[in-house]
């Protein structure tokens, strides 16, 4: 994993904040917080599941199953983006595109 400066990550946070989270791949998410009608919350830490050895397909299945089970009580779903993961994917492509300008 690359090390990025705080300023660099702040710039990426600003860019990402303007993107609909449904457009961001699951691989670039840290966690999902599901807020329920009774003011309880369920958090699914995607990075922890990945560190435990689950594949992205398995994580997607866990997430889908959880959302389906909780659906009647879901009030809101908040996705937390992994800014570093997005930067690691996008920045090299950006550098490649801009190198000849």
C-alpha positions as CSV (number, residue, x, y, z in Angstrom):
1,X,0.0,0.0,0.0
2,X,1.3,3.4,-0.9
3,X,1.8,6.2,1.6
4,X,0.1,9.5,0.6
5,X,0.4,12.8,2.3
6,X,-2.6,14.2,4.3
7,X,-3.0,17.0,1.7
8,X,-3.1,14.5,-1.2
9,X,-5.8,12.5,0.6
10,X,-7.8,15.6,1.4
11,X,-7.8,16.4,-2.3
12,X,-9.1,12.9,-3.1
13,X,-11.7,13.2,-0.4
14,X,-13.0,16.4,-2.0
15,X,-13.2,14.7,-5.4
16,X,-14.9,11.6,-4.0
17,X,-17.4,13.6,-2.0
18,X,-18.9,14.7,-5.3
19,X,-19.4,11.2,-6.6
20,X,-22.5,9.1,-5.9
21,X,-21.3,6.2,-3.7
22,X,-23.3,3.7,-5.8
23,X,-20.8,4.5,-8.6
24,X,-17.8,3.5,-6.4
25,X,-16.7,-0.2,-6.5
26,X,-17.1,-2.3,-3.4
27,X,-13.3,-2.7,-3.3
28,X,-13.0,1.0,-2.5
29,X,-15.3,0.9,0.5
30,X,-14.2,0.6,4.1
31,X,-17.5,-0.1,5.8
32,X,-21.2,0.2,5.5
33,X,-23.4,1.5,8.4
34,X,-27.0,0.5,8.3
35,X,-29.3,2.7,10.4
36,X,-32.5,1.1,11.5
37,X,-35.9,2.5,12.5
38,X,-35.3,1.8,16.2
39,X,-32.2,4.0,16.1
40,X,-29.9,1.0,16.2
41,X,-27.0,0.7,13.8
42,X,-25.4,-2.3,12.2
43,X,-21.9,-1.8,10.8
44,X,-20.3,-4.1,8.4
45,X,-16.6,-3.5,8.2
46,X,-15.6,-4.6,4.7
47,X,-11.9,-4.2,5.3
48,X,-12.0,-6.5,8.3
49,X,-13.9,-9.1,6.3
50,X,-11.2,-8.9,3.6
51,X,-8.4,-9.2,6.1
52,X,-10.2,-12.4,7.4
53,X,-9.7,-13.9,4.0
54,X,-13.1,-13.4,2.4
55,X,-13.2,-12.6,-1.3
56,X,-15.0,-9.6,-2.7
57,X,-17.7,-11.9,-4.0
58,X,-18.2,-13.4,-0.5
59,X,-18.2,-9.9,1.0
60,X,-20.8,-8.8,-1.5
61,X,-22.9,-11.8,-0.6
62,X,-22.6,-11.0,3.2
63,X,-23.6,-7.4,2.5
64,X,-26.6,-8.4,0.2
65,X,-27.8,-10.9,2.7
66,X,-27.6,-8.4,5.6
67,X,-29.4,-5.7,3.7
68,X,-32.1,-8.2,2.6
69,X,-32.7,-9.4,6.2
70,X,-32.8,-5.9,7.6
71,X,-34.7,-4.3,4.7
72,X,-38.0,-3.8,6.5
73,X,-36.3,-1.9,9.3
74,X,-33.7,0.0,7.3
75,X,-33.9,3.8,7.6
76,X,-30.6,4.7,5.9
77,X,-27.4,3.2,4.6
78,X,-24.1,5.1,4.8
79,X,-21.1,3.9,2.8
80,X,-17.6,4.9,4.0
81,X,-15.2,5.2,1.1
82,X,-11.5,4.1,1.4
83,X,-9.9,7.2,0.0
84,X,-6.5,5.6,-0.1
85,X,-7.8,2.7,-2.2
86,X,-9.4,5.0,-4.7
87,X,-6.2,7.1,-5.0
88,X,-4.2,3.9,-5.5
89,X,-6.4,2.9,-8.3
90,X,-7.0,6.2,-10.0
91,X,-3.8,8.2,-9.5
92,X,-1.6,6.0,-11.7
93,X,-4.1,6.2,-14.5
94,X,-4.3,10.0,-14.0
95,X,-0.5,10.3,-14.1
96,X,-0.4,8.2,-17.3
97,X,-3.0,10.4,-19.0
98,X,-1.3,13.6,-18.0
99,X,2.4,12.7,-18.6
100,X,2.4,14.0,-22.2
101,X,0.7,17.3,-21.6
